[in-house]
Amino acid sequence: MWSSNQPQGTIWDNAYAGSNARMLALRSQQDALNVWVSEKRNVYEDMIALYGDKGSEQANEDAYRYIDAVAIMSDTDDSKATASAYYGNIYFTDK
């Protein structure tokens, strides 16, 4: 997520779903605008950071093996600001 009001690396609960949907600022208002950027994430590691280490590799694999949904949004309804966003190909791989 690119956040205009959270520092890079900040994690917080979604305003509507609470801790069931957590947010992670990958970029902040200090990052350049009007340029294409590519993001590559290790979703498994992100899940541990967002929802907690379950105590062992097996417990983490059991907890984070399946993802119910991924939301990619451009959202300004709460801030009343405006935004434009363009998304390229989005895909998941095992590497």
MILO-323986 format. One record per residue (C-alpha): x, y negated, z. Coordinates in Angstrom, 3 decimals. Example, Ala and Ser with C-alpha at 12.3 -4.5 7.8 and 13.67 -1.06 7.14 Angstrom:
REM residues 2
> x  y  z
> 12.300  4.500  7.800
> 13.670  1.060  7.140
REM end
This chain:
REM residues 95
> x  y  z
> 0.000  0.000  0.000
> 1.100  -3.537  -0.727
> 0.079  -5.792  2.137
> 0.018  -9.580  2.173
> -0.354  -9.742  5.951
> 1.558  -6.733  7.349
> 5.346  -6.263  7.368
> 6.785  -3.452  5.265
> 6.646  -0.143  7.140
> 3.709  -1.133  9.347
> 1.103  1.583  10.038
> -2.430  0.746  11.190
> -5.911  2.237  11.368
> -8.362  1.566  8.572
> -10.883  -1.103  9.598
> -13.853  1.084  8.615
> -12.655  4.643  9.249
> -10.454  4.123  12.292
> -7.633  6.607  12.760
> -9.254  9.010  10.279
> -7.776  6.897  7.470
> -4.485  5.222  8.247
> -2.773  2.507  6.243
> 0.955  2.178  5.470
> 2.486  -1.025  4.074
> 5.027  0.024  1.451
> 5.583  -3.557  0.374
> 4.814  -6.930  1.880
> 4.352  -10.535  0.860
> 8.148  -10.928  0.678
> 8.263  -8.597  -2.342
> 8.243  -9.989  -5.867
> 4.917  -10.528  -7.598
> 4.089  -10.124  -11.286
> 6.522  -7.251  -11.858
> 5.857  -3.563  -12.439
> 7.037  -1.347  -9.620
> 7.146  2.420  -9.336
> 6.531  4.169  -6.049
> 7.546  7.727  -5.271
> 6.483  9.115  -1.916
> 6.891  12.355  -0.010
> 3.243  12.692  1.022
> 4.029  15.447  3.532
> 6.509  13.213  5.371
> 4.067  10.299  5.168
> 1.348  12.440  6.755
> 3.646  13.263  9.680
> 4.480  9.560  10.087
> 0.822  8.525  9.840
> -0.853  11.253  11.888
> 1.926  12.615  14.062
> 4.376  15.471  14.285
> 2.543  18.586  15.434
> 5.595  20.003  17.228
> 6.970  22.514  14.730
> 7.482  22.926  11.006
> 4.783  25.616  10.881
> 2.287  23.488  12.815
> 2.992  20.538  10.497
> 2.552  22.721  7.412
> -0.718  24.071  8.790
> -1.992  20.583  9.631
> -0.900  18.818  6.430
> -1.110  21.530  3.787
> -4.303  20.136  2.267
> -5.370  16.543  1.653
> -9.077  15.786  1.467
> -8.803  12.493  -0.431
> -6.396  9.853  -1.659
> -7.626  6.274  -2.102
> -5.837  3.796  -4.321
> -7.474  0.411  -4.021
> -7.131  -3.286  -4.665
> -9.163  -4.855  -1.915
> -9.705  -8.459  -0.863
> -13.268  -8.402  0.445
> -12.272  -8.994  4.068
> -9.690  -11.686  3.347
> -11.808  -13.427  0.690
> -8.634  -13.774  -1.401
> -8.249  -12.688  -5.009
> -6.014  -10.007  -6.470
> -5.232  -8.351  -9.773
> -3.726  -4.895  -9.943
> -2.909  -2.469  -12.711
> -2.248  1.208  -12.101
> -0.251  3.511  -14.321
> -0.168  7.286  -14.248
> -0.628  8.737  -10.773
> 0.384  12.327  -10.209
> 1.512  14.767  -7.555
> 4.391  17.196  -7.925
> 6.062  19.735  -5.691
> 9.417  17.924  -5.915
REM end
